[in-house]
């Protein structure tokens, strides 16, 4: 039988021990309080594995309930371009069961696309976005915090076996952890400044009209990776929008940190001294910064420890004092000493402070 005509089998779910580790990874990442954008690639990978899907995507929303940005594991660049720059024209209106529709609190929080009607399969949303990525079945989750929808998460499968109630139950269980991503992070986490990653991008603006004059390759790559709606930097005819400074939320003398996949996009603006008779200009610099808390969680999960021991080790990596470990985990002094021996041995550290430095890298 040709490969294209074989029935599609859903990816298997991991064994119980691996599932336990994945649930802990999800919870530790979300408890950092960074929002979903910086941890989106990690979250998508975890939930795809837990449910047994082919791909995952997450969309974070602004205060008006519109998609502010997104991360999709495998959608083609053409589909991403349409979503980011043609959303209102192509994917809003009657019959379009899009992210905005799924974000409305007028239906179940999970599984609204388990059994879509025929109109859905005629929509632009399905044909230009879902099917364009090689997918057919979709499982959706609305993440609400204090009565406001903050994100929509989608899992995909190709033609063949669709999602069912058991899959929806797994995704619904994840909702409690995902909600924590929008709460305050660990008290000690402010001690971990983000780590610059990759090249710095530069954009020159006309200071009077604030229109982009030129941008280097690093800047375009950073804006493309940010996956922020309306930036217009994807596709063959990529152009920067004339209101770029407004969209990035900067002016000379100030900076903004935009949550994006893999971290925070630091955006700064500076006035350039014009040459004699020249036009005043602004210089915008872009730098991807990676929250070190994410790396702490990754290093903790690599240690051969029990779930409780990982919780204890994470506290050291996130900058908490050893005296806080017992009260924060509910472990007594004697048990904590026993766990610490195992943790220090696994990490190759001699004490709490060295453990924290090891995990922070």
C-alpha positions, 0 to 999 in steps of 0.5 A: 500500500502506498504511504500516502494511502495508509491509514494514519495512526495517532502517535502513542502516549508515553508510558506512565513514568514519562507522563509523570515527568511531562506533567511536572515539566508543564507545571514547573514551567507554568509556575514561573509566571512568564506567561505562555509566549516565552515557554510556548515551544516547551508547552506545545511539545509537552502537551503534544506528547501527553495527548498523542498528537502530531503537532500543537499551537498556542495563541496568546491574546490581548486585552480585547481577546484578539490573537497577539502572537502565536507559536505553531510547531509545523505550520508552513510559512505561507499559512503563518504569513496569512494569519499574522498579516491577513487575519481580519480580511480572511479569518473573521466573519460568519462561518470562521471558527477561528481563535477569536471564536474559540476564545469566547466564553460561550461554550465548553472550554475544551473540545469545541472542534471535536465534531465541527459542522460541514461549514467549518470544512468550507472555511478559510480557517480550515482550508488555509490554516489547518489543512495547509499544515497537513492536519484535519482533526483539531482539539482546542482548549480555552485558557481563562484567568479571572474571567478573561481568556488569555490563550487558546491552545490547539492540538492537531492530527492528520486524517485518520483517527480523530480526537476523543473524550479521553484526549479532551480530558487530558488537555482539560487537566492541563488547564490548571497549570496553564492558568498559573503561567499568568500568575506571579512567578517565584519570589526569588526569580527576580534574582535571575536576569535574562540571558542575551541570545543571538545577534542584535538587530538594528532598524533605522526610522525617520524620526519625523514620520517614524517610518522604517528606513532600513533594517538589517537581517538580524532585525528581520529574523528577530521580528519574524521569530516573534510571531506578532500579529501585524508586523508584516515581516513574513512572506515573499513581499515582507515589509515593515509596517509604517507604525512599527515603533508604535507596535513595538511600544518604544520611543527614545529613552525607553525600552519594552520587553515583548513576550515572544517564543523562546523568551523576551524581545528587548526593544530599545530606541535611541535618537541619532544625531543627524549630519549637517542638513540631514534628517533626524532619525531613530535607531531601534535595537532588538535583542532576544533575551532568554529567561534563565528560569526556563533553563533552570527547569530544564536542568532540573528535569535532566537530573535522576531525581524523584518528583519531590526532589526536583521540586526541592532542587528547582527552588535552589536554582530559582534563587530561594534560600535553603531555609525556604525549601521545607515550608515551600514543599511541606517537607520536614527537616529530617526528610529534607536532609535525606533528599538533599543528599540525593540531590547534591549527589545527582547534581555533583554539588557540595551544598545548596548554594553550589547546587543553585549556581550549577542549575543556573549555569 
